[in-house]
Structure formats: C-alpha cells, structure tokens
C-alpha cells in the first residue's frame, strides 16, 4: 500500500514546458510517508512530476515506483493491490510484453499500452488509485477502484495545471492551494459526519468518485464512470448459498497474496469471523494470526466473542484491552494526522486496532462491506417500522417524539433512549433521506443544526441531502431495499467506513484488505433479491449466515449487530469537558463564524444536564475544530 502524488502543467510534454520544482513534488510526497515508509521515488520531465511512497508488500526487491514501460513513454504511480495481476501478466506476455519485475504495478504499465484505459479498468480486479502519464498523448489519467477502497484527490490550479495525491494533506503542501473551507463541504460534513461524493473540506479540492476515471489533457478535465454496482431484480439461483460460499472463499483466497506477514481483524461479529474462518480453511490454523481489541466499559466490549471465535477456529489470537483514557489521549494525535475532519468516533478504536496489529503483521483482512451489501444494519430492519410510523396522524407522531425525549438519558452503547430517538428523528423523512439522517449527526435546519445561520440558509436540507438522494435514485430497480443497499455502498461505505479504515490503517503503515468488496462477489450479491439478504426474524445477512452455519459457533451466527463504538457521550461531559469548553466556547465559535455560538452553547448545556444526548453533533463539531487547529485554517471571512 502506498501514497501517490503528481503535478501536471497545461503545456506538459512539449520540449520547452515549464519544469515542476523538485522541492514541491518532494514535499508533497513526504507528507505521505506514513502511507509508504519503505521507499520513495520520483519521475520528472517537461511540465510533469510524479511522486511515490512505498509500503513493500509484493516483490520486495523490485517494484520501485514511479514505473515506466521500456520506452519510457508511459509512467505510473499507483496505490493498491491488483489481485488478478498474475492472470493478466500471462495474457500480456502472450501478446509479446516483457516484464522486468513480479510486482502488480507493472501490469498497469503494460495493460494500458496494450488495451488503453477503458479496457484496462474493465480487466483489473482489486483496490487501487493510480495516475498514468502518457507522454506521447500528453495525457494524465487518474482512476479509483470500484467500491472506493483507495482515495485520490485532485485540484485544478490557477494556471490550469492539475495536482493530485492520495490525501488532502499532500495537496495543501502545494504553494498554490490555500486551506480555505469549502462551505458546501462543511454543511455536508455536519449532516453526514463525513464528506460525501466529490466534496472535500478544502475549497478547490475534489475527490474522484468510486468506479471513475479522469483525463487531464492540455488543461482540460474530463471524467467518466467505468463501473456501477449492478443492482438487479432477478430471482435468486437455486444454488445461491453454495455459489455465494464459493465466491466468498475465492475472494478471501485472492487477498492472501503477500510477501510479508498477514493477519485478520477479528471483532467477533459475523463478517470478520467469516473472513477468519475462510482464511483458516485455506491455511493451517496455527499460521493464522487474528487481532482484536477490547474496552473496560463492557457495553462497548466485544473481546469475549472474538476470543470465542479464535478458540473455535484455532487461530493464534492477539488481544489488547484499552482504557477510556488511552482512547481519549490518542484523539489529538489521530485528528492531527487526518487530511479532513471526520465525525465517526469508531475511527479511534480502528486506529488502535491497526496499530496493535502492525506490531505483528503488515497486511490485515477485515469484514468491511458485509453490512451494506447484505442489509446487515439494524436500520434496514427499522425501515419497515418507519413506513408504518409515517402513516400515523401528525399529532400522534409528535406525541411519540415527546415520549422518546422523556426517556432517561444513558451513555451506554446503543442504549434504549439512543435507539428510540435516533429512529424517531427521521422516521417520517422521505425514503431517500431517511437512512443518511439516521446515521448522521443532525438534520439540516433542525433545532440541533449548529451551522451559522448564513450557512443554514445557504445550504437547506434539499441541497445537502441531494448527494444521498441521487444515489438512492440511481439503480434501475423497483426494490426499496435494493436501492438502500446501493445508497449505503456509494455513500456511507465508500466515504465513511472505507475512508476510516484507509486512514487508520495507513497512519500506522498497515495494509487493510476487504474480501466482501471483491468484484465477483459484489456483482453476485448485488443481483440477489433482497429476500436473500434481509429475512425475518433472522434479520440481515441471511445468505452469509446460511453459508457459515457449519463454520462458526451459533453464538456468532445468531447475535445482534454491535457497532465498533466508544463512550463519546460520557467523555463529552467528563474527560473531554475541558476540551469542549476551549474549542467550542461561545467566543471562539462566534469569532470563527462557522457555527452558531448561541446554539452550540445550548447543545452543550443540554448534553451535560442530560436533558438530551447530543453526542453525535458535539463530537462532529469538536473534530472539525481539532482539525482546523491542526491545519491552521483561519476564521470565515
């Protein structure tokens, strides 16, 4: 896994093109050292500079980047893994191509020369973000993998040049890019807790969407989508469970490719446990390392279930228990390393788990993607109740909401008051809005929306939620649940879950792989009817549970979904109280101009007095202010 950077001027490729300053591309690349601590590399020619930081996983002796074809006319800087690179290598060799390494990067070089960008992207299977400079065509090409596992950001400069990188922090090193807040990005962040779609938090910076590629030629940018999740309403095949199991094991097997130590994240949930069980079937159990972390607060702790699975499978299990103080103390360190503010509190335990695993391995497999593809979240189950709730008379709905707000406030994980009020806040919202609002921190324009009044007026709910609504409307299906699965994959999975895993793992130079996001498996699952995924009373992931009944203990198969959470609600009125008082003080908030100072103070007081549980919106704002301090972002003008 790696970090990539690049600068291309409009006149790139012609003999008298302005050279890119070496110190700029080197400084940008150095900002990504955590993504690739093992080596750096650069390529510069007329008006072009490419940079690369490498984490060695395959072909440790070779595979240096940026890498070129023998003629030196095609150069690539690449981050990721191409799992079918050996098959593609054989095909390209049969076409007359000669390889100089056994690294998967070289498949991109020869594959582009043989097939062009469109056919290359159709053939490769993996997680990736890469830039290809074609000097003969004077063209830069950027591409991101189908599900969005690897990030790539870009910005068009004032002179119409283009700069790109794996993370925003590398772009901010460029002298022409200022860390000015993108107000549309801020409005979306406060609602979703992450930056959806192409948005970033910095004005002028955009990210390439999953399954898309970009062409930059003579100052002109053209984008195109090369793949979409193939949602279908076709009936399930008779052997659906057997076929799912076969594809799942193949997906896991492809991700065992590595020349460095490899392990498995094991939370004790069915997704990661299924991955571990498949790894054990393909390797001897004593060679499989599994990793889990636990917490002293038992309502957040899953370590006992992880131990049960590890004992059942016979893995070499590693576990570490963290205190609330340890998680709290690492918060500034984590936020300082982020390229954008991020409101999902599970980033902290993911970072701690990644750091713990990195003490033993360089690659770790995880269960990400199972919930979104297989309708595993409790929100999918709650959706049917929301439809019924929306049919109630308005006065009755208001009364139910008042009853929910009267419940005693608890700081326990997924407490009754939290679940009830989370459900009620958006139960009668339009179908395309409902789930993003359930998962997010606030509803635009609602009493707990902390944005400055000017920004609330500028970005109403219809504008902010248009990102989610567009993804709900995209698939050609009549199934509401299939639409929701697509929406989750394109929004919450791509830009929250996978963003979190990428940043947390890469911060400690660990490569994280997700078998559930294998192309063949995704295409098979997406075409299954919703009844194969969400089945009452078994709830979500029905086909996965059927497939794993002979591999995992019943306690794992039958247990309810449990999130990877931390006690944020208690922290905000306890160990983090001083930080909240400082970063969210009324004077500071008003001076900055991004939030409504009076409203923010009301939210803090209501939370501390246990009148309301505002942990999500307060945590989201707190992380924005921590990030703003770390990046030196000024007040709103």
JOQUI-V815396 format. One record per backbone hydrogen bond with DSSP energy under -0.5 kcal/mol. CO is the residue of the C=O (numbers start at 1). NH is the residue of the N-H. If there is no record, write none. Layout:
co | nh
CO | NH
CO | NH
//
This chain:
co | nh
1 | 55
3 | 53
4 | 166
5 | 51
6 | 164
7 | 49
8 | 162
9 | 12
11 | 14
14 | 17
21 | 24
21 | 25
22 | 26
23 | 27
24 | 28
25 | 29
26 | 30
27 | 31
29 | 32
30 | 33
32 | 35
32 | 36
33 | 36
36 | 54
39 | 54
41 | 52
43 | 50
45 | 48
46 | 13
47 | 9
48 | 45
49 | 7
50 | 43
51 | 5
52 | 41
53 | 3
54 | 38
54 | 39
54 | 56
57 | 259
67 | 76
69 | 72
73 | 135
73 | 136
74 | 69
75 | 133
76 | 66
76 | 67
77 | 131
79 | 129
81 | 83
81 | 127
82 | 85
84 | 88
85 | 89
86 | 90
87 | 91
88 | 92
89 | 93
90 | 94
91 | 95
92 | 95
92 | 97
93 | 96
97 | 99
103 | 106
104 | 107
104 | 108
105 | 108
105 | 109
106 | 110
107 | 111
108 | 112
109 | 113
110 | 114
111 | 115
111 | 116
112 | 116
115 | 119
116 | 120
117 | 121
118 | 122
119 | 123
120 | 123
120 | 124
125 | 83
125 | 84
127 | 81
128 | 145
129 | 79
130 | 143
131 | 77
132 | 134
132 | 141
133 | 75
133 | 135
134 | 138
134 | 139
138 | 218
139 | 134
140 | 216
141 | 132
142 | 214
143 | 130
145 | 211
152 | 208
153 | 165
154 | 206
155 | 157
155 | 163
157 | 160
161 | 157
162 | 8
163 | 155
164 | 6
165 | 153
167 | 170
167 | 171
168 | 172
170 | 173
171 | 174
174 | 177
176 | 178
178 | 180
180 | 203
181 | 183
182 | 186
183 | 187
184 | 188
185 | 189
186 | 190
187 | 191
188 | 192
189 | 193
191 | 441
191 | 442
193 | 343
194 | 196
196 | 199
198 | 207
201 | 182
202 | 205
206 | 154
209 | 212
211 | 226
211 | 227
212 | 144
213 | 224
214 | 142
215 | 222
216 | 140
217 | 220
220 | 217
222 | 215
224 | 213
229 | 231
237 | 240
239 | 243
240 | 244
241 | 245
242 | 246
243 | 247
244 | 248
245 | 249
246 | 250
247 | 251
248 | 252
249 | 253
250 | 254
251 | 255
252 | 255
253 | 256
254 | 257
256 | 258
261 | 362
261 | 363
262 | 289
263 | 365
264 | 291
269 | 273
270 | 274
271 | 275
272 | 276
273 | 277
274 | 278
275 | 279
276 | 280
277 | 281
278 | 282
279 | 282
279 | 283
284 | 287
285 | 288
287 | 289
288 | 316
289 | 264
290 | 318
291 | 266
292 | 320
294 | 322
296 | 298
297 | 300
298 | 301
302 | 305
302 | 306
303 | 307
304 | 308
305 | 309
306 | 310
307 | 311
308 | 312
309 | 313
310 | 314
310 | 315
315 | 317
316 | 290
318 | 292
320 | 294
322 | 296
323 | 327
324 | 328
325 | 329
326 | 330
327 | 331
328 | 331
330 | 334
331 | 335
332 | 336
333 | 337
334 | 337
334 | 338
335 | 338
343 | 345
344 | 347
345 | 348
345 | 349
346 | 350
347 | 351
348 | 352
349 | 353
350 | 354
351 | 355
352 | 356
353 | 357
354 | 358
355 | 359
356 | 359
357 | 360
357 | 361
362 | 511
363 | 263
364 | 513
365 | 265
366 | 515
367 | 370
369 | 373
370 | 374
371 | 376
371 | 377
374 | 541
377 | 380
377 | 381
378 | 382
379 | 383
380 | 384
381 | 384
381 | 385
382 | 386
383 | 387
384 | 388
385 | 389
386 | 390
387 | 391
388 | 391
389 | 392
393 | 397
394 | 398
395 | 399
396 | 400
397 | 401
398 | 402
399 | 403
400 | 404
401 | 405
402 | 406
404 | 407
412 | 415
415 | 419
416 | 420
417 | 421
418 | 422
419 | 423
420 | 424
421 | 425
422 | 426
423 | 426
423 | 427
426 | 429
430 | 433
430 | 434
431 | 435
433 | 437
434 | 438
435 | 439
436 | 440
443 | 446
446 | 449
448 | 450
450 | 596
452 | 455
452 | 456
453 | 457
454 | 458
455 | 459
460 | 463
460 | 464
461 | 465
463 | 466
464 | 467
465 | 469
466 | 470
467 | 471
468 | 472
469 | 473
470 | 474
471 | 475
475 | 477
478 | 480
479 | 483
480 | 484
481 | 485
482 | 486
483 | 487
484 | 488
485 | 489
486 | 490
487 | 491
488 | 493
489 | 494
491 | 495
492 | 496
492 | 497
493 | 498
496 | 500
497 | 501
498 | 502
499 | 503
500 | 504
501 | 505
502 | 506
503 | 507
504 | 508
505 | 508
505 | 510
506 | 509
510 | 512
511 | 364
513 | 366
513 | 515
514 | 517
515 | 518
518 | 522
519 | 523
520 | 524
521 | 525
522 | 526
523 | 527
524 | 528
525 | 528
526 | 232
529 | 532
530 | 533
530 | 534
532 | 543
533 | 535
533 | 542
535 | 539
539 | 535
541 | 545
542 | 546
543 | 547
544 | 548
545 | 549
546 | 549
548 | 551
548 | 552
553 | 556
553 | 557
554 | 558
555 | 559
563 | 565
566 | 568
567 | 571
568 | 572
569 | 573
570 | 573
571 | 574
571 | 576
574 | 577
576 | 580
577 | 581
578 | 582
579 | 583
580 | 584
582 | 585
585 | 589
586 | 590
587 | 591
588 | 592
589 | 593
589 | 595
592 | 636
594 | 452
595 | 597
596 | 600
597 | 601
598 | 602
599 | 603
600 | 604
601 | 605
602 | 606
603 | 607
604 | 608
605 | 609
606 | 611
606 | 612
607 | 610
612 | 614
614 | 618
615 | 619
616 | 620
617 | 621
618 | 622
619 | 623
620 | 624
621 | 625
622 | 626
623 | 627
624 | 628
625 | 629
626 | 630
627 | 631
628 | 632
628 | 633
629 | 632
//
